[in-house]
Amino acid sequence: MLSDSQFLTRLDLVALAFFLLCWGVFSPGVIGRIISRPTLTSMMDGQRSNWMRTMARRELRMVDTGIMSGLQQGTAFFASSCLLAIGGCFALFGSTDAFLEVLSEIPAPQIASRKAFEAKVFGLIGILSYGFFKFGWSYRLFNYCSILMGAVPSYREDPALQPELDVAVQRATRMNVLAGRHFNEGLRAIFFALAYLGWFIGAWMLIATTVFIIFVEIRRQFFSAARDAVAE
């Protein structure tokens, strides 16, 4: 359909398919569904479990509530940033001609028409909206996790209470891990939105920026100093 409308070329469609394929394959790979090598994200999921078990043994949990508050504030910041970026994208529709004039000065293959530019802006809005919903849901899950942490009973050396404590800790852990994964997916959407910006210059630039973002993400998840610090 898009190719028949002649405002996106075949190369544009190939570049877009490559972009979506990279994003779609990399996301499950990070949590160990494709690649067996532990990633930074999967190892941090294990540390979240350790955190909940340690929290259950503390009588005073101000440290844990402070950490949770910091996670929520960071999530709210990125959600607000996505909303601002979406507003900026809508503002582009009012200055399309000026933006196209700027792009015409770049010595690279340009977008074919005004319709192509607007279609790409709508795509960028879609990516940022996806990121916003991920951050928004992550914020709510962190809120739920705070409630579940409050429901974890105090640790006692009483074997009869141990099953109840274990169930409460596992419940809080699962919620914490889910909140963290949605946050990471929202953050990944921002990274791929940066790669998507290359499409405004041309299809080959979209492919190049996508490869660059994938390279950066692979290095951070599999070969970074942060991963080594957690692994050690």
Secondary structure as the mmCIF struct_conf table of DSSP 4:
data_model
#
loop_
_struct_conf.conf_type_id
_struct_conf.id
_struct_conf.beg_label_comp_id
_struct_conf.beg_label_asym_id
_struct_conf.beg_label_seq_id
_struct_conf.end_label_comp_id
_struct_conf.end_label_asym_id
_struct_conf.end_label_seq_id
HELX_RH_AL_P HELX_RH_AL_P1 LEU A 2 SER A 5
TURN_TY1_P TURN_TY1_P1 GLN A 6 GLN A 6
BEND BEND1 PHE A 7 LEU A 8
HELX_RH_AL_P HELX_RH_AL_P2 ARG A 10 VAL A 30
TURN_TY1_P TURN_TY1_P2 ILE A 31 GLY A 32
BEND BEND2 ARG A 33 ILE A 34
BEND BEND3 ARG A 37 ARG A 37
HELX_LH_PP_P HELX_LH_PP_P1 PRO A 38 THR A 39
HELX_RH_AL_P HELX_RH_AL_P3 LEU A 40 ALA A 56
TURN_TY1_P TURN_TY1_P3 ARG A 57 ARG A 57
BEND BEND4 GLU A 59 GLU A 59
HELX_RH_AL_P HELX_RH_AL_P4 MET A 62 LEU A 92
HELX_RH_3T_P HELX_RH_3T_P1 PHE A 93 SER A 95
HELX_RH_AL_P HELX_RH_AL_P5 THR A 96 SER A 104
TURN_TY1_P TURN_TY1_P4 GLU A 105 GLU A 105
BEND BEND5 ILE A 106 ALA A 108
HELX_LH_PP_P HELX_LH_PP_P2 PRO A 109 ILE A 111
BEND BEND6 ALA A 112 ALA A 112
HELX_RH_AL_P HELX_RH_AL_P6 ARG A 114 GLY A 150
TURN_TY1_P TURN_TY1_P5 ALA A 151 ALA A 151
BEND BEND7 VAL A 152 VAL A 152
HELX_LH_PP_P HELX_LH_PP_P3 PRO A 153 TYR A 155
BEND BEND8 GLU A 157 GLU A 157
HELX_RH_3T_P HELX_RH_3T_P2 PRO A 159 LEU A 161
HELX_RH_AL_P HELX_RH_AL_P7 GLN A 162 TYR A 196
HELX_RH_3T_P HELX_RH_3T_P3 LEU A 197 PHE A 200
TURN_TY1_P TURN_TY1_P6 ILE A 201 ILE A 201
HELX_RH_AL_P HELX_RH_AL_P8 ALA A 203 PHE A 222
BEND BEND9 PHE A 223 PHE A 223
HELX_RH_AL_P HELX_RH_AL_P9 ALA A 225 ALA A 231
#
